[in-house]
Amino acid sequence: MTRWIISALIVCLISGMAFEIDGSNKPRSKQGTLIESANPMELMVSAGGTGIWEKGDSKSRDRENYLLKSAEDDARRTAVYFVILGGTTPLLTQAEEKLAFSEIQEPFFELENLRKFITWEGTELLKRTKREIKKKKKYELLIEKAFKVNREAIQEVLVARGVMKAGLVDEMGLPNIMVLPEVKKGKNPIDVLQSDPKLQHSATVIKEYLATKKYDVVLPEQMSTIADISAAQQSLGDVEEDYSYQLALSIGSDIYITFKTNVADDKFGTKKAIVNVNAYETTTSRLLGSATGYSPSTTDPELVLIENAVADGIDKVLSLVTAYWKEDIRNGLQYKVIVSISTDFDKDEVTDIQDVFAEILDQITKNERYKEVVATDQTLDYLIWVDNEKYAKPSKLARKFRKVFEQEYSDGVLREVNRTGKLLMFKVEME
């Protein structure tokens, strides 16, 4: 009898598990494609949906209608899923975020909940395929449908539920971003910007777009602050001047964005705008992400086409920027430090100075995290990460460098040559 009861319980448990899986709110298809960034808050996506009908289901007397409803419900779930976890720029990028979301998926994908996120739904099916699985007395309907999804509304809910950790970003704020047109190295991007109305309009649209997302945006207007940076680069052997990188360092932007705009003739007398957008980490000039935005082919004025193409391109890059910024905040605030050593020191003294700076960086950096980019007899070039709270201002970091150097090395003095937003430049001279 006892054995029979245990067996019965196991059967019931298994049956219950099967029912739970079959009746899950999680999307079945999970196949989606980005159509365009409709505006700073919304994405237009094409989402697949899988509808299932099985013989014997008391709720499914009208098979065709049931299949269609089941497929459309799944497509709605897939559209929201795609914004959260799909594509190349999902909302959730960190492993801990994905784990936290997996624990709330069932209630999150309830249809009532999804209505808060889907702002528009296409009336026509982009694709429709039905298949019969005879052995299982089962039918499947595969569809594809267009949706407009409010990305920002999803993000707010995920933050409220503790899935996305907004605390670090709230603490430090969003990164400062500089915007400039893409030019060849050695050319002045400000001159190019000021001479081209289309580029000016593109830059203004990007700036306004970023402002709606609460980013601090800078459009530099002069080049006078980068002379020392150019000289430092030349001392390191980088004779090919990258003015965009130098400007970003000089004004203290965390990230700089370059763009290239083109308006071309299309078919039937229409035109189409294409905007290429690249985002770089300022301290290293490392490429964070690239995207291309397209406008529809229309007879609209060129400036309108550019606006549509910019909106399409910049949003794709921003997700990559946000993911980078989260990781950067965790690691600490980044600075580039360049140290010039006077030729008055002999080789042994230069070695001593290099060792002193290694000790200084062990003390100052967060978790002793720094990277020696270049080390020569006359120049030291470091990328460092420091505590966000202690050294939010470069002046505090510069004072700390001078203080520790004075304690560690008595045969020389550390003088500050230049200090800009993300760059500290020093020179070690004889006492």
C-alpha positions as CSV (number, residue, x, y, z in Angstrom):
1,M,0.0,0.0,0.0
2,T,2.7,2.4,1.0
3,R,4.6,1.6,-2.2
4,W,1.4,2.3,-4.3
5,I,0.9,5.7,-2.6
6,I,4.5,6.7,-3.3
7,S,4.2,5.6,-6.9
8,A,1.0,7.6,-7.2
9,L,2.6,10.7,-5.8
10,I,5.5,10.4,-8.2
11,V,3.0,10.1,-11.1
12,C,1.1,13.2,-9.9
13,L,4.3,15.1,-9.5
14,I,5.5,14.3,-13.0
15,S,2.1,15.1,-14.4
16,G,2.1,18.4,-12.6
17,M,5.6,19.2,-13.9
18,A,4.5,18.4,-17.5
19,F,1.5,20.7,-17.1
20,E,3.6,23.5,-15.7
21,I,6.0,23.3,-18.6
22,D,3.3,23.2,-21.2
23,G,1.5,26.1,-19.6
24,S,4.6,28.2,-19.1
25,N,4.6,31.9,-19.8
26,K,8.1,31.8,-21.2
27,P,8.4,32.4,-24.9
28,R,8.7,29.4,-27.1
29,S,10.1,30.9,-30.3
30,K,12.7,33.4,-28.9
31,Q,13.4,34.4,-32.6
32,G,13.5,38.1,-33.2
33,T,15.1,40.7,-35.4
34,L,15.6,44.4,-34.9
35,I,13.8,46.5,-37.6
36,E,14.7,50.0,-36.4
37,S,15.1,52.2,-33.4
38,A,11.8,54.0,-33.6
39,N,12.8,56.7,-31.1
40,P,15.1,57.0,-28.0
41,M,12.7,54.9,-25.9
42,E,11.2,52.4,-28.4
43,L,12.4,49.6,-30.7
44,M,10.6,48.2,-33.7
45,V,11.2,44.4,-33.8
46,S,10.0,41.5,-35.8
47,A,9.2,38.6,-33.5
48,G,8.4,34.9,-34.2
49,G,5.7,33.1,-32.4
50,T,4.8,29.4,-32.1
51,G,1.2,28.3,-31.6
52,I,0.4,24.7,-30.4
53,W,-2.8,22.7,-30.6
54,E,-3.1,19.2,-29.3
55,K,-6.1,16.9,-29.7
56,G,-8.0,16.4,-26.5
57,D,-7.4,19.9,-25.2
58,S,-10.9,20.9,-24.0
59,K,-10.1,24.6,-24.7
60,S,-9.3,24.1,-28.3
61,R,-12.4,23.2,-30.2
62,D,-11.8,25.9,-32.8
63,R,-8.4,24.7,-33.8
64,E,-7.4,27.5,-36.3
65,N,-8.4,30.4,-34.0
66,Y,-6.7,28.7,-31.0
67,L,-3.5,28.2,-33.0
68,L,-3.4,31.8,-34.1
69,K,-4.1,33.2,-30.6
70,S,-1.4,30.9,-29.2
71,A,1.1,32.0,-31.8
72,E,0.4,35.7,-31.4
73,D,0.7,35.5,-27.6
74,D,4.0,33.7,-28.0
75,A,5.2,36.4,-30.5
76,R,4.3,39.1,-28.0
77,R,6.5,37.3,-25.4
78,T,9.3,36.9,-27.9
79,A,9.2,40.6,-28.8
80,V,9.8,41.6,-25.2
81,Y,12.3,38.7,-24.7
82,F,14.3,40.0,-27.7
83,V,14.7,43.5,-26.1
84,I,15.8,42.0,-22.8
85,L,18.1,39.1,-23.9
86,G,18.2,38.9,-27.7
87,G,20.1,40.6,-30.5
88,T,23.5,42.3,-30.3
89,T,22.5,45.0,-27.8
90,P,20.3,43.4,-25.1
91,L,19.3,45.2,-21.9
92,L,20.8,42.4,-19.8
93,T,24.5,41.8,-20.5
94,Q,25.9,40.7,-17.1
95,A,25.7,37.0,-15.9
96,E,24.3,38.0,-12.6
97,E,21.6,40.0,-14.3
98,K,20.6,37.1,-16.5
99,L,20.5,34.8,-13.5
100,A,18.3,37.2,-11.5
101,F,15.9,37.5,-14.5
102,S,15.6,33.8,-14.9
103,E,14.0,33.7,-11.4
104,I,11.2,36.0,-12.3
105,Q,10.5,35.0,-15.9
106,E,7.1,33.3,-15.3
107,P,5.3,36.2,-13.8
108,F,7.2,38.7,-16.0
109,F,5.9,37.2,-19.2
110,E,2.3,37.1,-18.2
111,L,0.3,38.7,-21.0
112,E,-1.2,41.4,-18.8
113,N,2.3,42.5,-17.8
114,L,3.5,42.6,-21.4
115,R,0.8,45.1,-22.3
116,K,2.8,47.8,-20.4
117,F,5.8,47.2,-22.8
118,I,4.2,46.7,-26.2
119,T,3.1,50.1,-27.6
120,W,2.1,49.0,-31.1
121,E,1.4,45.7,-32.9
122,G,1.2,45.1,-36.6
123,T,-2.1,43.9,-38.0
124,E,-0.6,41.6,-40.7
125,L,1.5,38.5,-40.3
126,L,4.9,38.8,-41.9
127,K,5.2,35.0,-42.2
128,R,2.8,32.1,-41.5
129,T,3.6,28.4,-41.6
130,K,1.5,25.5,-40.3
131,R,2.6,21.9,-39.8
132,E,1.0,18.7,-38.5
133,I,2.8,16.3,-36.3
134,K,0.6,13.2,-36.9
135,K,2.1,10.8,-34.4
136,K,1.4,13.2,-31.5
137,K,-1.9,14.4,-33.0
138,K,-0.5,17.9,-32.7
139,Y,-0.5,21.0,-34.9
140,E,2.0,23.9,-34.8
141,L,1.6,27.4,-36.3
142,L,4.7,29.5,-36.8
143,I,4.2,33.2,-37.4
144,E,6.2,36.4,-37.6
145,K,4.8,39.8,-36.6
146,A,6.0,43.4,-36.1
147,F,5.9,45.1,-32.7
148,K,7.0,48.3,-31.1
149,V,8.5,47.7,-27.7
150,N,9.2,50.4,-25.0
151,R,12.7,49.5,-24.0
152,E,12.9,52.2,-21.3
153,A,9.7,50.9,-19.6
154,I,11.1,47.4,-19.4
155,Q,14.4,48.7,-17.9
156,E,12.5,50.6,-15.2
157,V,10.6,47.4,-14.2
158,L,13.8,45.3,-14.2
159,V,15.6,47.9,-12.0
160,A,12.6,48.0,-9.6
161,R,12.6,44.2,-9.3
162,G,16.4,44.2,-8.6
163,V,17.4,42.4,-11.8
164,M,19.4,45.4,-13.2
165,K,21.7,47.0,-10.7
166,A,21.3,50.6,-11.3
167,G,22.9,51.7,-8.1
168,L,26.5,52.0,-9.5
169,V,25.3,54.0,-12.5
170,D,23.2,56.2,-10.2
171,E,26.2,56.8,-8.0
172,M,28.6,57.8,-10.8
173,G,26.1,59.1,-13.3
174,L,26.2,58.2,-17.0
175,P,29.4,58.7,-18.9
176,N,30.4,62.1,-20.4
177,I,30.4,61.7,-24.2
178,M,32.1,63.8,-26.8
179,V,30.7,63.9,-30.4
180,L,32.8,64.6,-33.5
181,P,32.6,63.7,-37.2
182,E,34.9,60.9,-38.4
183,V,38.0,62.2,-40.1
184,K,41.3,60.9,-41.2
185,K,44.2,61.1,-38.6
186,G,46.0,64.4,-38.8
187,K,42.9,66.3,-39.9
188,N,41.1,68.7,-37.6
189,P,37.5,67.4,-36.9
190,I,36.4,70.8,-35.6
191,D,37.3,72.4,-38.9
192,V,35.5,69.7,-40.8
193,L,32.4,70.0,-38.6
194,Q,32.2,73.8,-38.9
195,S,32.5,73.6,-42.7
196,D,29.7,71.1,-43.4
197,P,26.0,71.9,-42.5
198,K,25.0,68.2,-42.9
199,L,27.6,67.1,-40.3
200,Q,26.6,70.0,-38.0
201,H,23.0,68.8,-38.2
202,S,24.0,65.2,-37.5
203,A,26.0,66.2,-34.5
204,T,23.1,68.3,-33.2
205,V,20.7,65.4,-33.6
206,I,23.1,63.0,-31.8
207,K,23.5,65.5,-29.0
208,E,19.8,65.9,-28.6
209,Y,19.2,62.2,-28.7
210,L,21.8,61.5,-26.1
211,A,20.4,64.3,-23.9
212,T,17.0,62.6,-23.9
213,K,18.8,59.6,-22.5
214,K,20.3,61.8,-19.8
215,Y,23.9,61.7,-21.0
216,D,26.3,64.6,-20.7
217,V,27.3,65.6,-24.2
218,V,30.1,67.8,-25.4
219,L,30.7,69.3,-28.8
220,P,34.2,70.8,-28.6
221,E,34.7,74.1,-30.3
222,Q,38.5,74.7,-30.1
223,M,41.8,72.8,-30.3
224,S,44.0,75.0,-28.1
225,T,44.0,72.6,-25.1
226,I,45.7,69.6,-26.8
227,A,49.2,71.0,-27.6
228,D,50.7,69.2,-24.6
229,I,49.0,65.9,-25.4
230,S,50.3,66.1,-29.0
231,A,53.8,66.6,-27.7
232,A,53.4,63.7,-25.3
233,Q,52.2,61.4,-28.1
234,Q,55.2,62.4,-30.3
235,S,57.6,61.5,-27.4
236,L,56.0,58.1,-27.3
237,G,56.6,57.6,-31.0
238,D,53.0,58.2,-32.1
239,V,53.7,60.8,-34.8
240,E,50.3,60.4,-36.5
241,E,48.0,62.7,-34.7
242,D,44.6,61.5,-33.7
243,Y,42.8,64.8,-32.8
244,S,39.5,63.2,-31.8
245,Y,41.3,61.0,-29.2
246,Q,43.4,64.0,-28.0
247,L,40.3,66.2,-27.7
248,A,38.4,63.6,-25.8
249,L,41.3,63.3,-23.3
250,S,41.7,67.1,-23.0
251,I,38.0,67.8,-22.2
252,G,37.7,64.8,-19.9
253,S,35.0,62.8,-21.7
254,D,34.7,59.1,-20.7
255,I,33.7,58.1,-24.2
256,Y,33.9,59.8,-27.6
257,I,31.6,59.1,-30.5
258,T,32.6,59.7,-34.2
259,F,30.1,59.6,-37.0
260,K,30.0,59.7,-40.8
261,T,27.0,60.9,-42.7
262,N,26.0,60.2,-46.3
263,V,22.9,60.9,-48.3
264,A,22.6,59.0,-51.6
265,D,20.1,58.8,-54.4
266,D,17.8,55.7,-54.3
267,K,15.2,54.3,-56.7
268,F,12.2,56.2,-58.1
269,G,13.6,59.6,-57.4
270,T,13.9,59.0,-53.6
271,K,16.9,59.5,-51.3
272,K,18.3,57.6,-48.4
273,A,20.6,58.6,-45.5
274,I,23.3,56.4,-44.0
275,V,25.0,57.3,-40.8
276,N,28.0,55.3,-39.5
277,V,28.5,55.6,-35.7
278,N,31.6,54.5,-33.7
279,A,32.0,54.7,-29.9
280,Y,35.5,54.7,-28.3
281,E,36.9,54.5,-24.8
282,T,38.7,57.7,-24.3
283,T,41.7,56.7,-22.2
284,T,42.8,53.9,-24.6
285,S,41.0,54.9,-27.8
286,R,39.6,51.3,-27.8
287,L,36.6,50.8,-30.1
288,L,33.6,49.9,-28.0
289,G,31.1,49.3,-30.8
290,S,30.0,50.3,-34.3
291,A,26.6,50.6,-35.9
292,T,25.1,51.9,-39.1
293,G,21.8,53.7,-39.2
294,Y,19.5,53.9,-42.2
295,S,16.6,56.2,-43.1
296,P,13.7,55.0,-45.2
297,S,13.9,55.9,-48.9
298,T,11.7,58.9,-49.3
299,T,11.4,62.3,-51.0
300,D,11.8,64.1,-47.6
301,P,14.3,66.8,-47.2
302,E,17.9,65.6,-46.6
303,L,18.0,66.9,-43.0
304,V,14.9,64.8,-42.1
305,L,16.5,61.7,-43.7
306,I,19.7,62.3,-41.6
307,E,17.6,62.6,-38.4
308,N,16.0,59.2,-39.1
309,A,19.3,57.5,-39.9
310,V,21.0,59.0,-36.7
311,A,18.1,57.7,-34.5
312,D,18.5,54.2,-36.0
313,G,22.3,54.1,-35.6
314,I,23.0,55.8,-32.3
315,D,20.6,53.6,-30.2
316,K,22.4,50.5,-31.3
317,V,25.7,51.9,-30.0
318,L,24.3,53.2,-26.8
319,S,23.5,49.7,-25.4
320,L,27.2,48.8,-25.9
321,V,28.3,52.0,-24.2
322,T,26.0,51.3,-21.3
323,A,27.4,47.8,-20.9
324,Y,31.0,49.1,-21.0
325,W,30.2,51.8,-18.4
326,K,28.7,49.4,-15.9
327,E,31.8,47.3,-16.1
328,D,34.1,50.3,-16.0
329,I,32.4,51.6,-12.8
330,R,32.9,48.2,-11.2
331,N,36.6,48.3,-12.0
332,G,37.1,51.9,-10.9
333,L,37.5,55.3,-12.5
334,Q,39.9,55.3,-15.4
335,Y,42.8,57.7,-15.9
336,K,45.7,58.0,-18.3
337,V,49.0,59.0,-16.6
338,I,52.0,60.1,-18.6
339,V,55.3,60.7,-16.8
340,S,58.3,62.4,-18.5
341,I,61.7,61.8,-16.9
342,S,64.4,64.4,-17.2
343,T,67.6,63.5,-19.1
344,D,69.6,64.7,-16.1
345,F,69.1,61.3,-14.5
346,D,71.4,58.4,-15.2
347,K,70.3,54.9,-16.2
348,D,70.3,53.6,-12.6
349,E,68.3,56.6,-11.4
350,V,65.7,56.1,-14.1
351,T,65.3,52.5,-13.0
352,D,64.8,53.7,-9.4
353,I,62.2,56.2,-10.6
354,Q,60.3,53.4,-12.5
355,D,60.3,51.3,-9.4
356,V,59.0,54.2,-7.3
357,F,56.1,54.7,-9.7
358,A,55.3,50.9,-9.5
359,E,55.1,51.3,-5.7
360,I,53.0,54.5,-6.0
361,L,50.5,52.8,-8.4
362,D,50.2,49.8,-6.0
363,Q,49.1,52.3,-3.3
364,I,46.8,54.5,-5.3
365,T,45.0,52.2,-7.7
366,K,41.9,50.2,-7.0
367,N,42.9,46.6,-6.2
368,E,46.4,47.4,-7.6
369,R,44.9,47.5,-11.1
370,Y,46.9,49.4,-13.6
371,K,48.5,48.8,-17.0
372,E,51.9,49.9,-18.1
373,V,51.4,50.9,-21.7
374,V,54.9,52.3,-22.5
375,A,58.1,52.4,-20.4
376,T,61.2,54.1,-21.9
377,D,64.2,55.9,-20.3
378,Q,62.3,59.2,-20.7
379,T,58.6,58.4,-20.7
380,L,56.2,56.3,-18.6
381,D,52.7,55.8,-19.9
382,Y,50.1,54.1,-17.6
383,L,46.4,53.3,-17.7
384,I,45.1,53.2,-14.1
385,W,41.9,52.4,-12.3
386,V,41.2,54.3,-9.0
387,D,38.4,54.4,-6.4
388,N,35.4,56.3,-7.7
389,E,34.8,58.1,-4.4
390,K,38.4,59.0,-3.6
391,Y,39.5,60.4,-6.9
392,A,36.4,61.5,-8.7
393,K,38.3,64.8,-9.5
394,P,41.7,64.7,-11.3
395,S,43.0,67.3,-8.9
396,K,42.7,64.9,-5.9
397,L,44.6,62.2,-7.8
398,A,47.3,64.6,-8.9
399,R,47.9,65.8,-5.3
400,K,48.1,62.1,-4.2
401,F,50.7,61.4,-6.8
402,R,52.9,64.3,-5.7
403,K,52.5,63.5,-2.0
404,V,53.5,59.8,-2.3
405,F,56.3,60.5,-4.8
406,E,57.8,63.0,-2.3
407,Q,57.7,60.3,0.4
408,E,59.2,57.6,-1.8
409,Y,61.9,59.4,-3.7
410,S,64.2,62.2,-2.3
411,D,66.5,62.7,-5.2
412,G,63.9,64.3,-7.5
413,V,60.7,66.3,-7.6
414,L,57.4,65.5,-9.4
415,R,56.0,68.5,-11.2
416,E,52.6,68.6,-12.7
417,V,52.8,69.5,-16.4
418,N,49.1,69.3,-17.4
419,R,45.9,68.1,-16.0
420,T,42.7,67.5,-18.0
421,G,39.6,65.5,-17.5
422,K,41.0,62.0,-18.0
423,L,44.7,62.7,-18.3
424,L,47.5,63.5,-15.8
425,M,50.9,64.6,-17.1
426,F,53.9,64.8,-14.9
427,K,57.7,65.5,-15.2
428,V,60.3,64.1,-12.8
429,E,63.2,66.6,-12.4
430,M,66.3,66.9,-10.3
431,E,65.8,68.4,-6.9
